[in-house]
Amino acid sequence: MKRASRTRNGASSVFIADDYPFFRHGLRKFIEEQPDLTVAGETESADDLVRLCVELQPDIVLLAAEIGGVDGVALIHALCEQVPQARIIAMITPDEEETLAACVESGAAGCIMKNADPPLILSAIRAVRAGEQWLQREMTGKLFNELRRARVAGRERTEAMLSERETEILKLLAEGFRNAQIAERLFISERTVKVHVANIFGKLGLHDRVQATRYAIRAGLVRV
């Protein structure tokens, strides 16, 4: 469902995406009362979300972490690709540590609890509008806990799937070494390095060095 709103000069536009009409309508009314904000539209449909945001070009998207059974993380990816100027604030329920971390890693500019007081939601909107990253204070510990858990799990997964030599090469790849440099450093042939790199990509489902670097960072194999 799309709902247009009046336009105010200089006001930042907000799009609301959530399953619950009562929540959406209450949030819409509160935002529309602010002189510096307007609501571009709203939807309860994951299928319509990206299409409407492409059409309406909102400045900010308030996005529930799940809409109609569709994972909000996938929607964040789609919005970042197709509406890159929009800043996304993920609205999650308490104790969703894994969802919180995934939203941040997927490109959300902010995260807030769905049960947050309206003034706090306004603070999040205005912060991300100003180009800041915003995280509700109660979420900070949860985010660090989940990132730490994911890092340990990633390291254990890597150790289980890769040989010691492959892990060593993955670290060097992530540190920016080329195949020839890795070969020289490890006293092996460049051809052997290429074989190891192909095996690493195959085992971990990676396609290029950029993905390998991101994987190594998430798994805690290298520091940034």
CORPEKA-V46305 format. One line per field, one symbol per residue. ss: DSSP state (H for helix, E for strand, C for the rest). phi: phi as a letter, one per 30 degrees, with the letter a starting at -180 (. if undefined). burial: # if it has 24 or more other C-alpha atoms within 12 Angstrom, else .. Layout:
ss->???
phi->???
burial->???
This chain:
ss->CCCCCCCCCCCEEEEEECCCHHHHHHHHHHHHCCCCEEEEEEECCHHHHHHHHHHHCCCEEEEECEECCEEHHHHHHHHHHHCCCCEEEEEECCCCHHHHHHHHHHCCCEEEECCCCHHHHHHHHHHHHCCCCEECHHHHHHHHHHHHHHHHHHHHHHHHHCCHHHHHHHHHHHCCCCHHHHHHHHCCCHHHHHHHHHHHHHHHCCCCHHHHHHHHHHCCCCCC
phi->.cbdbdcbeiddcbccbadceddddddedddddddcbbcdlaaccddcededdddchddbccbddabhicddddddeddddcbdddcccdcbdeicdddeddddddkddabbddcddeddddddedddddjdcbbeeddeddddddddddddddddddddccdedddddeededdjddedddeddcibdddddddddddddddcicbadddddddddddidbcc
burial->..........#########...##..##..##....##########.###.###.############....#####.###..#..#######...###################.#...##########...####..#...#..##..##..##..##..#..###########...#..##.........#..###.##..#....#..###########..
